[in-house]
Structure formats: C-alpha cells, structure tokens
Amino acid sequence: MGLACDLAVLGGGPAGAVSARLAARDGLRVILVDPGRGPRRIEGMSPRLHRWLAGEGLLEGLDGLIGPLPRQTDWSGLGAAVNGEFLVERAALDAHLRAAAVAAGAEEIRGSGRPEPGGIRLADGRWIAAAQVLDARGRAAHGAEAAARRGPVPTLSICAFVLSERGPEHGPVAPGLRISALPEGWIWRAALPDGRIWAQLTVDAASPLPPEARLRTALAASAPELGDPRLEGAPLVRATAPVLPAPLDDLACLPVGDAFAAMDPLSGHGQFWAVSSALAAAAVRRTLAARPGAGSEALCRRFLAERAQETCLRNARIGRDFLRLETRFADRPFWAARRDFPDDRPAHDLPPAIRIETAAVVRGGLVEEMEILKTPRTPAGIGWFGEIPAAEAFRMLRDGRAEAESRARFGLAPERLAALLAREETPLL
Ligand SMILES: Cc1cc2nc3c(=O)[nH]c(=O)nc-3n(C[C@H](O)[C@H](O)[C@H](O)COP(=O)(O)OP(=O)(O)OC[C@H]3O[C@@H](n4cnc5c(N)ncnc54)[C@H](O)[C@@H]3O)c2cc1C
C-alpha cells in the first residue's frame, strides 16, 4: 500500500532535515526520506549557522561539534591567523537534525528515491503521495542537465583522516585549522583536539594520478611536519565545482539547499545556505497555503530565484576574489581556470546611490512584496528599521517632513536612520 503525506522531503542533510522539522512544527504530515548513512567527514560551521542553531536550541545534545579552534591561512605568501572557528562531524549533525525533525512529528523513512509528479518513488518501488515535495538530495539532484550551470572546470575535493607518521618525540600536533594554497589547488587541514587530522584537497578533476597519491603529495608539500602520512581508508572524493541555481519549473516540487544551487567549498557557507534555503522554502509553502493563486506563485518564484541568484553569485565572486589574491600560482592551470568565474563584476554590486526598490521579502512568515532601502553598505537591502518600514522612514527624512510628524509616528527611529545614512557618503536619491 502506498504512503501519503502533506509534504515529502527527499534527502535528510541540513536542508531536508530543517525543512521537515519546520513543516512538522506547522502541523503538516511530513515524511523525510534519507539513507541515513552519510560518509564520515569534517566541515567548518560558519558563525551564522552556529548562531542560528543555538537560537533554535539545536546545539543541545549535538555530538560532534568541535572547537572553536584557531585557524591559520597560508595564501599568497601571507600568513594570517584567526581565532575561533567551529567544526562539525557532518554525519552527527545530519542525524541530530533529522532526530529534531522526528521529535517535531515528521516520519523518517530510511531509503532513497526520486521525485515524480505528485510524490516520491522509493528505490524499493513504494510510492509516497504528497501534495508537495522538497528535493533536498544535495548535489546528487543535479543530472546532466546541470552542465551549463556548473562551472568553470570539473573540480574534486579529496578528503581523508590522516595518520601522522612522525615519531613520538615530536608530541601531538597542536589542534587547529590551516588552509594553504598550493600550485595545483588548495588544502584545508583540521587537527582535532582528540588527535585526529582531517585533510581536504581541492584540485582539478583531470589528473593521471590516483586520488590517494594526490592527497599524500599535497600533504608532503604543505605539512612536512606530519612526516610521511598514511590515509585512514580510501579517501572520500567529491565533485565540488559550484553549481548555479536550478530553474524553478514546479512549485509543487521545489529544490532546496545544494539541490537548488551548490557553492564552492571555499565559501564555507554551504551548510548555512542549505538552512536558509529551507527557511525560504518554508515561507513559500506557507504563502501558497495562505494565499493561493497565480499572483502568489509568481511572487514566490521571484523570491526564491532572486535569493538564490544573489547568494550564489555573491559567494562565487567572493571565492573568485580570494583565488585572485593568490598571485604566486596565477599562471598554473587550477588558478588560471578559475579567476574569471562567475564573471568580472564586483563581489558586492554596490548601488551607486541610496534608493528605494520593491523586493519579495518574508514578513510575518509569508512572502510579500515590499519596498526596501538599498545602500552601498547594505546592498541586499533593509526592509525594516527597528519596527518601522525603512523606505517610509527614509522618505520622511528625504522630504524634510516635520520632525514632529515623524516623531509622533515612529519615535526616534527616523533620526537613527538619518545617522546611519549619514555614514554612507553617497547621494540620497
Ligand atoms: C568537500 C566539501 C567541503 C565542504 N566544506 C564545507 C564547510 O566547511 N562548511 C560548510 O558550511 N559547507 C561546506 N560544504 C558544503 C556543504 O557540505 C553543503 O553545502 C551542504 O551539506 C548542503 O546541504 P544539503 O542538505 O543541501 O545537501 P547534503 O548535505 O548533500 O544532503 C543531501 C542528503 O540527501 C541524501 N540523498 C542523496 N540522494 C538521495 C536519494 N536519491 N534519496 C534520498 N536521499 C538522498 C544524502 O544521503 C544526504 O543525506 C562542503 C562541501 C564539500 C563537497
């Protein structure tokens, strides 16, 4: 017999698990499908995601959160040190988020499947009928049709736990992270407080050498202090070229997280993007339920497409600028092939003046069109200034309307906005 639910979520990484939890908390019948056996791997957790998880109470009971640890950057011949970066065991994080979804009322099915119109077809042949499907399969969702959105050169990350062969006289490696540029790519190493070392080498996919040899050679060049390290098992090899946003054909089957758009691991924001994409999809789901109709659908499409485009292009440009910083290897194939992706525009496409625009935003949990204020310092736009609509307060200031009027309506907010805008050094339009 087939299964049925309001929302079926395919894939239980951060995007799928958080989506399932949000929908179950909204009272929907939710089925979450995931094989439940991701490979062991370590990733950085951005401060924004750490803050969001803490705010949701989702750090409680999370095994596998590590740090904060100091980070050292060897890039462009410059050494820079930063304090306090969190790491996470991804299998533990994903299992924890799926458990939170189940605690909120979602049903978890161990398995895999594919989205089809009206539901999910499981690999064992079972059918899950669902009013809405979220495709959260991560990069596995992208088939051959994504080739045009993938750029610019096939790229691999080769990852493994590393067993240092240095003798006991050297003592343990001090815990910390290190990112180093190499002629053939870049390598990220995490020496964990429990003595394990995780290494991730990102390089061109094309090579006559096997992945293990490539990782060991890169470690010998970047971390001679590890001696002649062995790898714990076969390395995990993952395609990591960025994938720009997928077209949104069908709002009844939405891609979320990496299934929608996948970032370069250099950005360090992939998990945060996955969660924020889940939050955006939840706002769309609620909007379509509360205000069905063609107008809402068009607004929701625009909202999702603009957010994905803006986030992915900005992150790709930030990554490009970071790669361009490394001038020592500029003529090496890895670096030369990536210095112009996704384009040549500045990472922060600054508006030339402070101006009002309309945008699709989330307000009270629903997607709405509203006026926002764009400034060079806040190119993504400000919707609200405290409790008041920023565009309206800005108009009052610009038009020089009586102080008494603005005070009566908005208290001191317009004055605080005036002080903020005075620091923008740009004409007010
Ligand atoms: C090498 C590498 C290093 C990275 N480093 C960082 C980092 O340091 N910090 C950071 O924030 N981000 C990092 N990222 C990015 C981050 O891993 C992703 O952006 C994030 O995991 C996306 O979450 P997601 O839920 O969309 O997809 P995923 O995390 O990929 O989850 C997809 C889920 O779907 C399941 N699935 C796949 N196919 C099916 C199917 N057919 N049926 C059912 N389930 C299926 C998978 O098992 C998995 O559980 C890195 C990525 C890579 C590749």
The ligand as an ORCA input file, in Angstrom:
! r2SCAN-3c Opt
* xyz 0 1
  C      34.359     18.743      0.119
  C      33.324     19.678      0.661
  C      33.638     20.504      1.721
  C      32.696     21.373      2.243
  N      33.015     22.161      3.308
  C      32.071     22.938      3.858
  C      32.349     23.683      5.031
  O      33.462     23.639      5.568
  N      31.349     24.430      5.565
  C      30.094     24.487      5.007
  O      29.214     25.172      5.539
  N      29.811     23.803      3.893
  C      30.755     23.024      3.315
  N      30.458     22.303      2.204
  C      29.123     22.424      1.612
  C      28.086     21.611      2.377
  O      28.521     20.278      2.519
  C      26.774     21.632      1.606
  O      26.511     22.908      1.099
  C      25.595     21.214      2.485
  O      25.815     19.934      3.015
  C      24.310     21.198      1.679
  O      23.281     20.650      2.447
  P      22.057     19.916      1.740
  O      21.169     19.472      2.835
  O      21.513     20.767      0.670
  O      22.712     18.660      0.985
  P      23.549     17.449      1.582
  O      24.199     17.815      2.846
  O      24.380     16.970      0.461
  O      22.445     16.352      1.937
  C      21.793     15.601      0.945
  C      21.172     14.400      1.622
  O      20.380     13.722      0.645
  C      20.625     12.327      0.720
  N      20.310     11.780     -0.595
  C      21.026     11.858     -1.742
  N      20.380     11.219     -2.732
  C      19.238     10.737     -2.200
  C      18.140      9.987     -2.727
  N      18.103      9.612     -4.008
  N      17.119      9.681     -1.910
  C      17.144     10.068     -0.592
  N      18.149     10.755     -0.041
  C      19.185     11.090     -0.839
  C      22.092     12.235      1.113
  O      22.359     10.973      1.684
  C      22.211     13.381      2.105
  O      21.880     12.954      3.418
  C      31.412     21.431      1.651
  C      31.075     20.631      0.569
  C      32.033     19.745      0.078
  C      31.662     18.851     -1.074
*
